Amino acid sequence: MAIQRSLDGVRHAVRGDLGQLEASLADAFAEDSMMAWIYPDRETRQQYVGGFMRVFLDIGFPHGHVYTVGSNVGGAVWGPPDIEL
């Protein structure tokens, strides 16, 4: 069986995407072991992880290296070696 892989939906994020990306990344990383270590309280972790992700989104966005897919269900922040963040 062939696995379909398409990058058609990957695009540069625009400022209006950042809020949804923050929420998507917070959902994705809320149970990550590093995030659980930084924010041990499960009751407040989601909120703090969202803020943590927003910092990276805000750093990467002015340099054009924040990407999203679909309706902001996933994203990436890249720091290429030739760009000083």
Protein Blocks (a to p, Z undefined) as FASTA:
>chain_A
ZZdddfklgccddfklmmmmmmmmmmmmmmgmklmmmmmplklmmmmmmmmmmmmmmmmm
mnopaccehjhpaccddddfkbcZZ
